[in-house]
Amino acid sequence: MPVAYDEPANVVWQTQIDGEPDAYAMALANALEGIFGRGIHEIEEIVDRLNETGPNPEGAKEWTPAVFEAEMVRLGA
């Protein structure tokens, strides 16, 4: 008897709709990879490290938890 399975689906945070990420998105991804790689997972510590190392957030003076969360939504993360 065949095993039932769900059809594959593209999930918004796994699918890049607008083509390749721009330089800002790549810089942010690289910075976050380094931050997470150091075992930092709390949002306050993440934004502190981003403010120290960059990149600067688009449209804001500095990273805050609210700016970070809004940017993750905007980028589809």
N, CA, C and O atoms as a Tinker XYZ file with bonds, in Angstrom:
   308  protein
     1  N      0.850000   -1.179000    0.000000    73     2
     2  CA     0.000000    0.000000    0.000000    64     1     3
     3  C      0.895000    1.241000    0.000000    63     2     4     5
     4  O      1.795000    1.343000    0.834000    81     3
     5  N      0.666000    2.186000   -0.917000    73     3     6
     6  CA     1.496000    3.385000   -0.981000    64     5     7
     7  C      1.345000    4.252000    0.270000    63     6     8     9
     8  O      0.278000    4.328000    0.878000    81     7
     9  N      2.445000    4.897000    0.625000    73     7    10
    10  CA     2.447000    5.796000    1.774000    64     9    11
    11  C      2.017000    7.178000    1.293000    63    10    12    13
    12  O      2.546000    7.683000    0.302000    81    11
    13  N      1.057000    7.794000    1.993000    73    11    14
    14  CA     0.602000    9.133000    1.639000    64    13    15
    15  C      1.630000   10.160000    2.098000    63    14    16    17
    16  O      2.268000    9.988000    3.137000    81    15
    17  N      1.783000   11.203000    1.337000    73    15    18
    18  CA     2.681000   12.285000    1.723000    64    17    19
    19  C      2.111000   13.591000    1.195000    63    18    20    21
    20  O      1.339000   13.617000    0.237000    81    19
    21  N      2.509000   14.659000    1.839000    73    19    22
    22  CA     2.085000   15.983000    1.394000    64    21    23
    23  C      2.920000   16.389000    0.191000    63    22    24    25
    24  O      4.116000   16.107000    0.118000    81    23
    25  N      2.275000   17.047000   -0.736000    73    23    26
    26  CA     2.992000   17.566000   -1.888000    64    25    27
    27  C      3.993000   18.621000   -1.418000    63    26    28    29
    28  O      3.705000   19.366000   -0.482000    81    27
    29  N      5.164000   18.696000   -2.055000    73    27    30
    30  CA     6.126000   19.740000   -1.703000    64    29    31
    31  C      5.510000   21.120000   -1.925000    63    30    32    33
    32  O      4.708000   21.325000   -2.836000    81    31
    33  N      5.899000   22.041000   -1.085000    73    31    34
    34  CA     5.383000   23.405000   -1.215000    64    33    35
    35  C      6.506000   24.386000   -0.926000    63    34    36    37
    36  O      7.399000   24.112000   -0.124000    81    35
    37  N      6.450000   25.521000   -1.584000    73    35    38
    38  CA     7.397000   26.582000   -1.299000    64    37    39
    39  C      6.886000   27.365000   -0.097000    63    38    40    41
    40  O      5.751000   27.843000   -0.092000    81    39
    41  N      7.716000   27.488000    0.900000    73    39    42
    42  CA     7.383000   28.241000    2.092000    64    41    43
    43  C      8.037000   29.603000    1.947000    63    42    44    45
    44  O      9.183000   29.694000    1.505000    81    43
    45  N      7.323000   30.670000    2.315000    73    43    46
    46  CA     7.777000   32.026000    2.036000    64    45    47
    47  C      9.202000   32.274000    2.521000    63    46    48    49
    48  O      9.974000   32.924000    1.816000    81    47
    49  N      9.580000   31.780000    3.702000    73    47    50
    50  CA    10.922000   32.048000    4.202000    64    49    51
    51  C     11.972000   31.127000    3.598000    63    50    52    53
    52  O     13.153000   31.225000    3.931000    81    51
    53  N     11.550000   30.244000    2.721000    73    51    54
    54  CA    12.498000   29.386000    2.035000    64    53    55
    55  C     12.597000   29.714000    0.540000    63    54    56    57
    56  O     13.349000   29.067000   -0.190000    81    55
    57  N     11.852000   30.700000    0.094000    73    55    58
    58  CA    11.773000   31.001000   -1.316000    64    57    59
    59  C     12.113000   32.459000   -1.561000    63    58    60    61
    60  O     11.492000   33.348000   -0.979000    81    59
    61  N     13.081000   32.707000   -2.404000    73    59    62
    62  CA    13.464000   34.067000   -2.780000    64    61    63
    63  C     12.664000   34.434000   -4.022000    63    62    64    65
    64  O     12.979000   33.964000   -5.115000    81    63
    65  N     11.644000   35.259000   -3.876000    73    63    66
    66  CA    10.759000   35.594000   -4.976000    64    65    67
    67  C     11.387000   36.639000   -5.897000    63    66    68    69
    68  O     11.229000   36.566000   -7.116000    81    67
    69  N     12.082000   37.590000   -5.335000    73    67    70
    70  CA    12.597000   38.714000   -6.110000    64    69    71
    71  C     13.986000   38.485000   -6.678000    63    70    72    73
    72  O     14.705000   39.455000   -6.917000    81    71
    73  N     14.383000   37.273000   -6.896000    73    71    74
    74  CA    15.705000   37.013000   -7.443000    64    73    75
    75  C     16.753000   36.911000   -6.356000    63    74    76    77
    76  O     16.460000   36.550000   -5.216000    81    75
    77  N     17.969000   37.232000   -6.724000    73    75    78
    78  CA    19.099000   37.120000   -5.800000    64    77    79
    79  C     19.050000   38.196000   -4.714000    63    78    80    81
    80  O     18.586000   39.308000   -4.965000    81    79
    81  N     19.527000   37.869000   -3.505000    73    79    82
    82  CA    19.599000   38.886000   -2.452000    64    81    83
    83  C     20.570000   39.996000   -2.855000    63    82    84    85
    84  O     21.564000   39.746000   -3.537000    81    83
    85  N     20.272000   41.225000   -2.426000    73    83    86
    86  CA    21.173000   42.335000   -2.727000    64    85    87
    87  C     22.347000   42.338000   -1.748000    63    86    88    89
    88  O     22.414000   41.508000   -0.841000    81    87
    89  N     23.264000   43.275000   -1.942000    73    87    90
    90  CA    24.477000   43.333000   -1.117000    64    89    91
    91  C     24.141000   43.524000    0.359000    63    90    92    93
    92  O     24.797000   42.938000    1.220000    81    91
    93  N     23.135000   44.331000    0.660000    73    91    94
    94  CA    22.724000   44.552000    2.050000    64    93    95
    95  C     22.232000   43.258000    2.683000    63    94    96    97
    96  O     22.651000   42.914000    3.788000    81    95
    97  N     21.348000   42.535000    1.997000    73    95    98
    98  CA    20.809000   41.281000    2.528000    64    97    99
    99  C     21.925000   40.258000    2.747000    63    98   100   101
   100  O     21.912000   39.526000    3.736000    81    99
   101  N     22.881000   40.209000    1.835000    73    99   102
   102  CA    23.998000   39.280000    1.992000    64   101   103
   103  C     24.888000   39.675000    3.165000    63   102   104   105
   104  O     25.340000   38.810000    3.916000    81   103
   105  N     25.146000   40.980000    3.331000    73   103   106
   106  CA    25.963000   41.434000    4.460000    64   105   107
   107  C     25.275000   41.126000    5.773000    63   106   108   109
   108  O     25.925000   40.705000    6.731000    81   107
   109  N     23.964000   41.331000    5.831000    73   107   110
   110  CA    23.205000   41.025000    7.044000    64   109   111
   111  C     23.224000   39.521000    7.317000    63   110   112   113
   112  O     23.418000   39.101000    8.458000    81   111
   113  N     23.027000   38.716000    6.285000    73   111   114
   114  CA    23.062000   37.259000    6.455000    64   113   115
   115  C     24.425000   36.801000    6.966000    63   114   116   117
   116  O     24.499000   35.956000    7.859000    81   115
   117  N     25.491000   37.346000    6.414000    73   115   118
   118  CA    26.839000   36.973000    6.867000    64   117   119
   119  C     27.075000   37.397000    8.307000    63   118   120   121
   120  O     27.666000   36.650000    9.087000    81   119
   121  N     26.615000   38.597000    8.665000    73   119   122
   122  CA    26.770000   39.062000   10.043000    64   121   123
   123  C     25.993000   38.163000   11.000000    63   122   124   125
   124  O     26.505000   37.790000   12.056000    81   123
   125  N     24.775000   37.818000   10.639000    73   123   126
   126  CA    23.958000   36.957000   11.504000    64   125   127
   127  C     24.556000   35.562000   11.613000    63   126   128   129
   128  O     24.514000   34.955000   12.682000    81   127
   129  N     25.106000   35.052000   10.534000    73   127   130
   130  CA    25.751000   33.739000   10.580000    64   129   131
   131  C     26.895000   33.746000   11.597000    63   130   132   133
   132  O     27.054000   32.803000   12.373000    81   131
   133  N     27.684000   34.814000   11.584000    73   131   134
   134  CA    28.775000   34.931000   12.547000    64   133   135
   135  C     28.276000   35.067000   13.976000    63   134   136   137
   136  O     28.844000   34.478000   14.896000    81   135
   137  N     27.217000   35.840000   14.162000    73   135   138
   138  CA    26.644000   36.032000   15.500000    64   137   139
   139  C     26.095000   34.721000   16.028000    63   138   140   141
   140  O     26.399000   34.327000   17.154000    81   139
   141  N     25.282000   34.037000   15.218000    73   139   142
   142  CA    24.723000   32.757000   15.654000    64   141   143
   143  C     25.821000   31.721000   15.865000    63   142   144   145
   144  O     25.721000   30.879000   16.758000    81   143
   145  N     26.858000   31.781000   15.055000    73   143   146
   146  CA    27.975000   30.857000   15.189000    64   145   147
   147  C     28.725000   31.006000   16.501000    63   146   148   149
   148  O     29.390000   30.074000   16.952000    81   147
   149  N     28.619000   32.178000   17.113000    73   147   150
   150  CA    29.241000   32.400000   18.430000    64   149   151
   151  C     28.300000   32.036000   19.570000    63   150   152   153
   152  O     28.602000   32.288000   20.737000    81   151
   153  N     27.155000   31.442000   19.229000    73   151   154
   154  CA    26.219000   30.998000   20.252000    64   153   155
   155  C     25.310000   32.097000   20.780000    63   154   156   157
   156  O     24.679000   31.932000   21.824000    81   155
   157  N     25.239000   33.196000   20.081000    73   155   158
   158  CA    24.382000   34.307000   20.500000    64   157   159
   159  C     23.027000   34.126000   19.838000    63   158   160   161
   160  O     22.924000   34.049000   18.614000    81   159
   161  N     21.970000   34.057000   20.679000    73   159   162
   162  CA    20.632000   33.808000   20.148000    64   161   163
   163  C     19.574000   34.730000   20.722000    63   162   164   165
   164  O     18.446000   34.746000   20.228000    81   163
   165  N     19.900000   35.492000   21.740000    73   163   166
   166  CA    18.930000   36.415000   22.340000    64   165   167
   167  C     18.907000   37.696000   21.519000    63   166   168   169
   168  O     19.954000   38.212000   21.128000    81   167
   169  N     17.706000   38.206000   21.261000    73   167   170
   170  CA    17.566000   39.346000   20.355000    64   169   171
   171  C     18.326000   40.577000   20.823000    63   170   172   173
   172  O     18.879000   41.306000   19.999000    81   171
   173  N     18.365000   40.823000   22.124000    73   171   174
   174  CA    19.093000   41.994000   22.630000    64   173   175
   175  C     20.586000   41.890000   22.310000    63   174   176   177
   176  O     21.218000   42.878000   21.934000    81   175
   177  N     21.134000   40.702000   22.460000    73   175   178
   178  CA    22.551000   40.490000   22.142000    64   177   179
   179  C     22.795000   40.554000   20.635000    63   178   180   181
   180  O     23.828000   41.053000   20.190000    81   179
   181  N     21.849000   40.051000   19.858000    73   179   182
   182  CA    21.985000   40.096000   18.403000    64   181   183
   183  C     22.058000   41.541000   17.934000    63   182   184   185
   184  O     22.943000   41.897000   17.157000    81   183
   185  N     21.115000   42.392000   18.408000    73   183   186
   186  CA    21.126000   43.780000   17.946000    64   185   187
   187  C     22.349000   44.524000   18.464000    63   186   188   189
   188  O     22.866000   45.407000   17.779000    81   187
   189  N     22.825000   44.182000   19.670000    73   187   190
   190  CA    24.067000   44.798000   20.162000    64   189   191
   191  C     25.226000   44.492000   19.225000    63   190   192   193
   192  O     25.997000   45.387000   18.878000    81   191
   193  N     25.354000   43.233000   18.812000    73   191   194
   194  CA    26.452000   42.845000   17.916000    64   193   195
   195  C     26.302000   43.503000   16.549000    63   194   196   197
   196  O     27.287000   43.951000   15.963000    81   195
   197  N     25.070000   43.564000   16.040000    73   195   198
   198  CA    24.856000   44.222000   14.748000    64   197   199
   199  C     25.214000   45.697000   14.820000    63   198   200   201
   200  O     25.761000   46.245000   13.863000    81   199
   201  N     24.917000   46.346000   15.935000    73   199   202
   202  CA    25.280000   47.756000   16.089000    64   201   203
   203  C     26.793000   47.935000   16.172000    63   202   204   205
   204  O     27.320000   48.969000   15.761000    81   203
   205  N     27.492000   46.936000   16.700000    73   203   206
   206  CA    28.957000   46.996000   16.790000    64   205   207
   207  C     29.618000   46.729000   15.437000    63   206   208   209
   208  O     30.580000   47.400000   15.065000    81   207
   209  N     29.091000   45.741000   14.705000    73   207   210
   210  CA    29.783000   45.260000   13.509000    64   209   211
   211  C     29.129000   45.649000   12.195000    63   210   212   213
   212  O     29.786000   45.656000   11.154000    81   211
   213  N     27.842000   45.971000   12.229000    73   211   214
   214  CA    27.119000   46.267000   10.997000    64   213   215
   215  C     26.626000   44.998000   10.346000    63   214   216   217
   216  O     26.890000   43.897000   10.828000    81   215
   217  N     25.922000   45.150000    9.273000    73   215   218
   218  CA    25.641000   46.389000    8.564000    64   217   219
   219  C     24.594000   47.223000    9.304000    63   218   220   221
   220  O     23.844000   46.712000   10.136000    81   219
   221  N     24.561000   48.512000    8.982000    73   219   222
   222  CA    23.548000   49.373000    9.564000    64   221   223
   223  C     22.190000   49.022000    8.972000    63   222   224   225
   224  O     22.103000   48.628000    7.809000    81   223
   225  N     21.134000   49.162000    9.759000    73   223   226
   226  CA    19.810000   48.827000    9.220000    64   225   227
   227  C     19.380000   49.838000    8.169000    63   226   228   229
   228  O     19.702000   51.022000    8.260000    81   227
   229  N     18.659000   49.362000    7.184000    73   227   230
   230  CA    18.126000   50.270000    6.174000    64   229   231
   231  C     16.933000   51.014000    6.772000    63   230   232   233
   232  O     16.014000   50.397000    7.310000    81   231
   233  N     16.955000   52.325000    6.675000    73   231   234
   234  CA    15.827000   53.128000    7.121000    64   233   235
   235  C     15.764000   53.403000    8.609000    63   234   236   237
   236  O     14.755000   53.921000    9.086000    81   235
   237  N     16.806000   53.074000    9.360000    73   235   238
   238  CA    16.820000   53.331000   10.797000    64   237   239
   239  C     18.228000   53.733000   11.215000    63   238   240   241
   240  O     19.206000   53.399000   10.547000    81   239
   241  N     18.315000   54.453000   12.325000    73   239   242
   242  CA    19.620000   54.918000   12.804000    64   241   243
   243  C     20.454000   53.777000   13.379000    63   242   244   245
   244  O     21.662000   53.698000   13.156000    81   243
   245  N     19.791000   52.898000   14.121000    73   243   246
   246  CA    20.503000   51.765000   14.727000    64   245   247
   247  C     19.548000   50.590000   14.863000    63   246   248   249
   248  O     18.331000   50.712000   14.722000    81   247
   249  N     20.168000   49.437000   15.147000    73   247   250
   250  CA    19.379000   48.229000   15.370000    64   249   251
   251  C     18.738000   48.281000   16.746000    63   250   252   253
   252  O     19.386000   48.645000   17.727000    81   251
   253  N     17.471000   47.919000   16.814000    73   251   254
   254  CA    16.745000   47.686000   18.051000    64   253   255
   255  C     15.997000   46.369000   17.845000    63   254   256   257
   256  O     15.898000   45.895000   16.713000    81   255
   257  N     15.473000   45.775000   18.905000    73   255   258
   258  CA    14.679000   44.559000   18.680000    64   257   259
   259  C     13.531000   44.776000   17.693000    63   258   260   261
   260  O     13.268000   43.914000   16.856000    81   259
   261  N     12.852000   45.910000   17.782000    73   259   262
   262  CA    11.729000   46.177000   16.876000    64   261   263
   263  C     12.212000   46.341000   15.432000    63   262   264   265
   264  O     11.582000   45.828000   14.507000    81   263
   265  N     13.319000   47.047000   15.236000    73   263   266
   266  CA    13.874000   47.230000   13.892000    64   265   267
   267  C     14.308000   45.873000   13.333000    63   266   268   269
   268  O     14.045000   45.568000   12.169000    81   267
   269  N     14.975000   45.055000   14.163000    73   267   270
   270  CA    15.425000   43.739000   13.720000    64   269   271
   271  C     14.232000   42.870000   13.296000    63   270   272   273
   272  O     14.254000   42.261000   12.226000    81   271
   273  N     13.200000   42.817000   14.133000    73   271   274
   274  CA    12.036000   41.995000   13.814000    64   273   275
   275  C     11.361000   42.474000   12.529000    63   274   276   277
   276  O     10.969000   41.659000   11.693000    81   275
   277  N     11.223000   43.799000   12.368000    73   275   278
   278  CA    10.602000   44.326000   11.158000    64   277   279
   279  C     11.441000   44.001000    9.927000    63   278   280   281
   280  O     10.895000   43.711000    8.863000    81   279
   281  N     12.755000   44.049000   10.064000    73   279   282
   282  CA    13.640000   43.751000    8.938000    64   281   283
   283  C     13.565000   42.276000    8.574000    63   282   284   285
   284  O     13.616000   41.940000    7.391000    81   283
   285  N     13.445000   41.394000    9.543000    73   283   286
   286  CA    13.312000   39.969000    9.255000    64   285   287
   287  C     12.004000   39.704000    8.513000    63   286   288   289
   288  O     11.966000   38.885000    7.594000    81   287
   289  N     10.941000   40.390000    8.905000    73   287   290
   290  CA     9.667000   40.238000    8.193000    64   289   291
   291  C      9.801000   40.764000    6.776000    63   290   292   293
   292  O      9.369000   40.108000    5.827000    81   291
   293  N     10.394000   41.942000    6.621000    73   291   294
   294  CA    10.548000   42.554000    5.302000    64   293   295
   295  C     11.356000   41.667000    4.350000    63   294   296   297
   296  O     11.029000   41.538000    3.170000    81   295
   297  N     12.409000   41.063000    4.887000    73   295   298
   298  CA    13.282000   40.225000    4.065000    64   297   299
   299  C     12.752000   38.804000    3.908000    63   298   300   301
   300  O     13.318000   38.006000    3.161000    81   299
   301  N     11.669000   38.491000    4.607000    73   299   302
   302  CA    11.076000   37.167000    4.475000    64   301   303
   303  C     11.817000   36.102000    5.235000    63   302   304   305
   304  O     11.752000   34.925000    4.880000    81   303
   305  N     12.534000   36.499000    6.296000    73   303   306
   306  CA    13.296000   35.522000    7.079000    64   305   307
   307  C     12.418000   34.837000    8.106000    63   306   308
   308  O     12.894000   33.983000    8.854000    81   307
